[in-house]
Structures are given as structure tokens and as C-alpha cells.
Amino acid sequence: MLVNEMVQLGAKRAYIRELFEYGLRKKAEIGAENVFDFSIGNPSVPAPDEVQEAYKRIAATENTVKVHGYTSATGAMSVREAIARNLDERFGCGARAQNIFVTCGAAPALMATMKAMCVPGAEYIVLAPYFPEYLTFIHAVGGTSVIVPPNTVDFDLHVDEIEPYFTEHTQAIIINSPNNPTGVVYRKESLEALADLLRKKSEEIGHPIYLIADEPYRELVFDGVQVPFIPNLYDNTVVCYSWSKSLSLPGERIGYVYVPDACADSVDLFNAVAGSARALGHICAPATSQYIVEQCCGVMPNIQAYDENRKTLYQGLTEMGYTCVYPHGAFYMFVKAPFGTAMEFSEKAKELNILVPPGDSFGCPGYLRLSTCVSHEMIVKSLTAFRTLIESGR
């Protein structure tokens, strides 16, 4: 990749980040309480008490060399064992420490996995709406993004719509459920149909097609909805995970790649993930964060605040006439722009100090993503502004 391409990438941040930075300036100008910032998915719920207690225990240890020193490049063995044990206990997947590569969060996990699979001409199928950085990651590792347009009827995945996008160069498909930006949780039946399709296409093409499961929101689900563990449905699945959302630890940069034994060429693939992480400079995740995870990987988040926010915002907006995708997971709400384009609506919203990124960057024009991981007070207070906003377009 050309140097000037990297300059452009660094100089032009994603619109979501630009909106977030605009919000910081606006808050300094008129007061944070007067800005309704739904721009970014930064957890507002504190980390669980178990995490805070683990921090205290680790900080109080006399073995500071261990706490602040390097771990193995793949992660401390005790940490990998704890993660594998937790996965096996929860999903009966037979995970072992040898299947776990500890990463500096989900982004390095995804990049290492994509790069590990990136043979010449490799294509990665991406389902819209998608996390925008997928396209950046794929391009950075030398692959090509193949985008399946969104199904705006239910935002579930539909194999008949995905099948035409497979070619002899298809290397992997990326699945994000619960989904950012919609909050939709893909149904088990849909994932089973996708698994059948992937097996069929792998046989037709003559090489394994991998499924990359991006799962940072796995534990953030509501209404009793279950998130299927995809490796139990399709052998050639690689899981990329982060505790940023589930344990409210985005700043700690800690996650993992799970390469199951059932994956085709699993040992080589794991080594390729390790080699890719090495080439990208993402090895030896922060040691303190690793030891936190060792003690807390089984801790479940308190989703009550997110659930309350979700219900309040959905009810408030739909009563005004907004069309919203009802989210069963994550902490986002996808809302159809009631007038104009999504970008025009986003700009109009800024006049009322409402910050909502358009869905264009998620591959879904005409919609906006609202992050519901904000204070409940802000959501309640924002409803008056949202009413004024929709009435201005009538």
C-alpha cells in the first residue's frame, strides 16, 4: 500500500469519530448536559465489581515483574487455559488453551485472522450493514471486500441473497451477531442455513471457506434471546472476541482469536494467526489486562441499564413516528431517516445538538445508528429534541 494512502487514512477519520470529536467540542462550548451524543459505542455501564476487585488483587501482588512484564506472544498460558475452560463449560466446544491466541482487542484479532487467510486474490464476503472498519482491515491485509446489500425487511441474513456473491476466490465470510449497527441477533435457523451453504460452496470451489465470527456483543442480549455459538454449527469457524463491551473494558484492549480443532488446517491456521499478529506488531497483549481476564472471563455483564435505555428510546421514537429496527442485542438502535438522506438528517440533527451517525458508512444508506450505551437521563431529555426534529420535516 502506498504511503500517501496511509496519510489519507490517518487524516480522514471515520465519520463516527468525526462526529464524536465534534461532540467533545460542542460539550465544551455549551455544556455536556446540552448535547445528545449517540455517536459512539463507548460503554456507560461501569465494569463489574469482580473486575475492580481483580484489579486490586493484581495491583497488590508482590510479583510486579510478572504483572508488568511480557507474557508469551500468544498470551499467558494460565490466561489461555481460563478462556478455553470458560468456552468449553458454556458451549461444550472442547476448546483448549492451544486454540486461543490472546489479542489486543477485537480489531487486532480480526486483522490477524484476515491476514492469516489472505492468499493471493482472497475475497471476504461482508454483510451490510457492517462495522465500517471491516473494509479497512480487509484492504490493509491485501484482500478484497465483497459486499452483500442489506435486507431492510428484517436485517437477518438470507442465504439466497448471499449465495450469488461466492466465487472461486472466496476465502471467508464475516458474521457479526449481535450486530453493530442494527442490534439484530441472527436466528439459529439462518446460521444453520448459512453453514449448509458454506459446506456446499467449499466443496464446489475446492477449498475451505472460513466463517469469521466477530462477537464482542455476544453477552449483551435481551428478551431471553440466545446467541448461537457458531463453531458448534460450522466447523470452519474462527471466533474473534473482545471484552470491551461485555465487561466495559474498551480501554484495556483485550480479546482473543479462537481457532477450533475442527477447523480445516487448524494448526497451520493458528500459526498463521500468530504469524500475522507478529507481522502486524500485535503480540503480547497487555499483561495486566490478561490477568484481569483470567479471573473474570466468566463474569456476565449487568445489562439492566442497556435494556432500560433500549426500551425507553424505542418506545419514545416509534410513538413520534420514527421507524426503528427493534434490537435484541448489543447497544445500538438503527433508525430510518424520516426525511431527506441519512446524511442530511444527521446534519439537521446537529442543529438541535443531536449527534447521530448516518448508516452510509455501515453500507446501509437511509438509516442512522444510535448508540444506546449512554445515560438514561440523556435519552429521556433527548426525546423532546427528537420530536422537534421529526416535526421539522413534516
C-alpha positions in Angstrom: 0.0 0.0 0.0 1.2 3.5 -0.8 2.4 5.8 1.9 0.1 8.6 0.7 -2.8 6.1 1.1 -1.9 5.7 4.8 -1.6 9.5 5.2 -5.2 9.9 3.8 -6.4 7.2 6.1 -4.9 8.9 9.1 -6.0 12.4 8.1 -9.6 11.5 7.3 -11.1 9.7 10.3 -14.4 7.8 10.1 -17.4 10.0 10.2 -18.5 8.4 13.5 -15.2 9.5 15.1 -15.5 13.0 13.5 -19.0 13.3 15.0 -17.6 12.2 18.4 -14.9 14.8 18.2 -17.4 17.5 17.2 -19.5 16.4 20.2 -16.5 17.0 22.5 -16.0 20.5 21.2 -19.7 21.2 21.4 -19.9 19.9 25.0 -17.0 22.2 26.0 -18.9 25.1 24.4 -22.5 24.6 25.7 -22.1 22.0 28.4 -22.2 18.2 28.2 -25.8 18.1 29.6 -27.0 20.0 26.5 -25.5 17.7 23.9 -27.3 14.4 23.0 -24.4 12.3 21.8 -25.4 9.0 20.3 -22.3 8.8 18.2 -20.0 6.1 19.6 -20.3 2.7 21.3 -18.4 3.6 24.5 -20.0 1.6 27.4 -21.6 3.8 30.0 -22.1 0.9 32.5 -19.2 0.6 34.9 -17.1 -2.6 34.8 -18.5 -5.3 37.2 -17.3 -5.3 40.8 -15.5 -8.5 40.1 -13.2 -6.7 37.7 -12.5 -3.9 40.1 -11.6 -6.4 42.8 -9.4 -8.3 40.4 -7.5 -5.1 39.6 -7.0 -4.5 43.3 -5.6 -8.0 43.9 -3.3 -7.8 40.9 -2.1 -4.3 41.9 -1.4 -5.6 45.4 0.7 -8.5 44.4 4.4 -8.6 45.2 5.3 -10.1 41.9 5.3 -6.8 40.0 7.7 -8.2 37.4 5.0 -10.7 36.3 2.2 -8.1 36.4 4.1 -5.6 34.3 6.3 -7.9 32.2 5.9 -9.6 28.9 3.8 -12.7 28.6 4.2 -15.3 25.8 3.4 -13.8 22.4 0.3 -16.0 22.2 -0.8 -14.9 25.7 0.0 -16.2 29.2 -0.8 -20.0 29.4 -2.9 -19.6 32.5 -5.0 -17.0 30.8 -5.5 -19.1 27.7 -6.4 -22.1 29.8 -9.0 -20.0 31.7 -10.6 -18.7 28.4 -10.7 -22.2 26.9 -12.2 -23.7 30.0 -14.9 -21.0 30.1 -15.8 -21.6 26.4 -15.9 -25.3 26.9 -18.1 -25.0 30.0 -20.5 -22.7 28.3 -20.7 -24.2 24.9 -19.3 -27.7 25.1 -17.0 -26.9 22.2 -13.9 -28.8 23.5 -11.7 -25.6 23.5 -8.1 -26.0 24.7 -5.5 -23.4 25.5 -3.8 -24.3 22.3 -6.8 -22.9 20.4 -6.6 -19.5 22.0 -4.5 -16.6 20.8 -4.8 -13.6 23.1 -5.0 -10.2 21.3 -5.0 -6.5 21.9 -8.8 -6.3 21.5 -11.1 -7.3 18.6 -9.6 -5.2 15.9 -6.1 -6.9 16.0 -8.0 -10.3 16.3 -9.9 -9.6 13.1 -6.8 -8.3 11.3 -4.6 -11.2 12.3 -7.3 -13.7 11.2 -8.0 -12.0 7.9 -4.3 -11.7 7.1 -3.7 -15.4 8.1 -6.3 -16.4 5.5 -5.3 -13.9 2.8 -4.0 -15.9 -0.1 -3.5 -14.1 -3.4 -6.8 -12.9 -4.8 -8.6 -13.6 -1.5 -12.2 -12.3 -1.2 -14.1 -11.7 2.0 -17.9 -11.6 2.0 -19.2 -8.8 4.2 -22.9 -8.5 5.0 -24.4 -5.0 5.1 -25.0 -3.3 7.4 -21.5 -3.9 8.7 -18.9 -2.4 11.1 -17.1 0.1 8.8 -13.6 -0.9 9.8 -14.0 -4.4 8.2 -13.4 -2.8 4.8 -10.3 -1.0 6.1 -8.9 -4.2 7.6 -9.5 -6.3 4.5 -7.9 -3.8 2.3 -4.9 -3.4 4.7 -4.2 -7.2 4.6 -4.4 -7.3 0.8 -7.8 -8.8 0.4 -10.9 -7.7 -1.5 -14.3 -6.9 0.1 -17.4 -8.4 -1.5 -20.4 -6.7 0.0 -23.9 -8.2 0.2 -26.5 -5.4 0.2 -28.7 -5.2 3.3 -32.1 -6.8 3.6 -34.0 -4.0 5.2 -37.1 -6.1 5.8 -35.8 -7.9 8.8 -32.0 -7.3 8.7 -31.5 -11.1 9.2 -29.2 -13.0 6.9 -30.7 -14.8 3.9 -28.7 -17.4 2.2 -30.5 -16.9 -1.2 -29.3 -13.3 -1.2 -25.7 -14.3 -0.1 -25.1 -17.2 -2.5 -24.6 -15.2 -5.7 -21.6 -13.4 -4.1 -19.4 -16.5 -3.8 -16.6 -17.0 -6.3 -13.6 -19.3 -6.6 -11.7 -16.6 -4.7 -14.0 -16.5 -1.7 -11.8 -17.2 1.4 -14.2 -16.2 4.2 -17.4 -14.6 5.2 -17.7 -12.2 8.2 -20.6 -12.5 10.6 -21.3 -10.1 13.4 -24.1 -11.1 15.7 -25.4 -9.4 17.8 -25.0 -6.9 15.0 -23.4 -3.5 15.0 -25.2 -1.3 13.9 -28.7 -2.9 14.0 -28.7 -4.8 17.3 -30.2 -7.8 15.4 -29.3 -11.3 16.6 -29.2 -13.7 13.7 -31.6 -16.6 14.1 -30.2 -20.1 14.6 -32.1 -21.3 11.6 -30.4 -18.6 9.4 -27.0 -19.6 10.7 -27.6 -23.3 10.1 -28.7 -22.5 6.5 -25.6 -20.4 6.0 -23.5 -23.3 7.4 -25.1 -25.7 4.8 -24.4 -23.1 2.1 -20.7 -22.8 3.1 -20.2 -26.5 3.1 -21.8 -26.7 -0.4 -19.7 -23.8 -1.7 -16.5 -25.1 -0.2 -17.0 -28.4 -2.0 -17.9 -26.7 -5.3 -14.9 -24.3 -5.1 -12.5 -26.9 -3.9 -11.1 -25.2 -0.8 -12.5 -24.5 2.7 -14.4 -21.3 3.1 -14.0 -19.9 6.6 -16.5 -18.1 8.7 -15.1 -15.3 10.8 -17.4 -14.7 13.8 -16.9 -11.2 15.2 -18.6 -11.5 18.6 -17.8 -8.5 21.0 -21.5 -8.2 21.9 -22.2 -11.9 22.5 -23.3 -11.4 26.1 -25.4 -8.3 25.5 -28.7 -9.8 24.6 -32.3 -9.1 25.8 -35.8 -10.7 26.0 -34.3 -14.2 26.6 -32.8 -14.3 23.1 -30.0 -16.9 22.7 -26.9 -16.2 20.6 -25.9 -19.4 18.8 -22.2 -20.4 19.2 -21.3 -20.6 15.6 -18.4 -23.1 15.9 -21.0 -25.7 17.0 -22.9 -25.1 13.7 -20.0 -24.9 11.3 -16.6 -26.4 11.8 -14.6 -23.9 9.8 -15.4 -21.0 12.1 -12.8 -18.7 13.7 -14.1 -16.6 16.6 -12.8 -13.1 17.3 -13.8 -11.7 20.6 -13.2 -8.7 22.9 -14.2 -7.9 26.5 -14.6 -4.2 25.6 -18.4 -4.3 25.6 -19.3 -7.2 27.9 -17.1 -6.1 30.8 -17.0 -2.4 29.9 -13.2 -2.6 29.2 -12.7 -0.8 25.8 -9.6 1.0 27.0 -7.9 -2.2 28.2 -7.6 -3.6 24.7 -8.0 -7.3 25.4 -9.6 -10.1 23.4 -8.8 -13.3 21.6 -8.9 -15.4 18.5 -10.3 -18.9 18.9 -9.3 -21.4 16.2 -11.2 -24.7 17.0 -9.5 -28.1 16.3 -12.4 -28.8 13.9 -11.2 -26.0 11.6 -9.6 -27.1 8.3 -5.8 -26.9 8.7 -6.4 -25.7 12.3 -2.7 -26.0 13.4 -1.4 -24.1 10.4 -4.2 -21.6 10.7 -3.5 -20.9 14.3 0.2 -20.5 13.5 -0.7 -18.2 10.6 -2.8 -16.1 13.0 0.2 -15.9 15.4 2.5 -15.1 12.5 0.1 -12.4 11.2 -0.2 -10.8 14.6 3.6 -10.8 14.7 3.9 -9.1 11.3 1.3 -6.5 12.3 3.1 -5.8 15.6 0.2 -7.1 17.8 1.7 -9.7 20.1 1.8 -10.0 23.9 -1.4 -8.3 24.8 -1.3 -6.0 27.9 -0.3 -8.3 30.8 -2.4 -6.7 33.5 -5.5 -7.0 31.2 -4.7 -10.6 30.6 -4.6 -11.4 34.3 -7.9 -9.5 34.8 -9.5 -11.7 32.1 -8.0 -14.8 33.7 -10.0 -14.0 36.9 -13.1 -12.6 35.2 -13.7 -14.3 31.9 -16.8 -16.0 33.4 -18.3 -12.8 34.7 -21.5 -11.8 33.0 -22.4 -8.1 32.4 -25.3 -6.3 34.1 -27.5 -5.4 31.1 -30.3 -3.8 33.0 -29.3 -0.2 32.2 -28.8 -1.1 28.5 -32.2 -2.8 28.5 -33.9 0.2 30.1 -32.3 2.6 27.6 -33.3 0.4 24.7 -37.0 0.2 25.7 -37.2 3.9 26.5 -35.7 5.1 23.3 -37.6 2.6 21.1 -40.9 3.4 22.6 -40.3 7.2 22.5 -39.1 7.3 18.9 -41.7 5.0 17.5 -44.5 6.9 19.2 -43.3 10.0 17.4 -43.4 8.3 14.0 -39.8 7.1 13.6 -39.2 3.7 12.1 -36.8 1.7 14.3 -35.2 -1.8 14.0 -36.1 -3.5 17.3 -32.8 -4.6 18.8 -32.4 -7.9 20.6 -28.7 -7.4 21.3 -25.7 -5.0 21.5 -26.4 -1.4 22.5 -27.4 0.2 19.3 -30.7 1.2 17.6 -31.0 1.5 13.8 -33.4 4.2 12.8 -34.8 5.1 9.3 -34.3 8.7 8.4 -37.8 10.1 8.4 -36.9 12.7 5.7 -34.0 13.5 3.4 -31.0 11.4 3.2 -29.4 10.0 6.3 -26.5 12.4 6.0 -28.9 15.3 5.6 -30.9 14.2 8.6 -27.7 13.8 10.6 -26.6 17.4 9.7 -30.1 18.7 10.6 -30.0 16.8 13.9 -26.7 18.7 14.8 -28.7 21.9 14.8 -30.6 20.5 17.8 -27.4 19.1 19.3 -28.3 15.6 18.5 -25.4 13.5 17.2 -26.4 10.5 15.2 -24.1 9.0 12.5 -25.7 8.1 9.2 -25.8 4.5 8.0 -24.0 5.1 4.8 -20.6 4.2 6.4 -22.2 1.0 7.6 -23.3 0.1 4.0 -26.9 1.0 4.6 -27.9 4.4 3.3 -31.2 5.9 4.6 -30.7 4.8 8.2 -28.9 6.2 11.3 -27.2 4.4 14.2 -27.9 5.5 17.7 -25.6 4.2 20.5 -27.8 3.4 23.5 -24.9 2.9 25.9 -25.5 6.4 27.3 -27.1 7.8 30.4 -30.8 7.2 30.8 -31.2 10.8 31.7 -29.8 11.9 28.4 -32.1 9.6 26.5 -35.2 11.0 28.3 -34.0 14.5 27.8 -33.3 14.0 24.1 -36.8 12.9 23.3 -38.1 16.5 23.1 -35.4 17.4 20.6 -36.1 14.3 18.6 -39.8 15.3 18.4 -38.9 18.8 17.3 -36.6 17.2 14.7 -39.2 14.9 13.1 -41.8 17.6 13.1 -39.5 20.0 11.3 -39.6 17.6 8.3 -43.4 17.3 8.1 
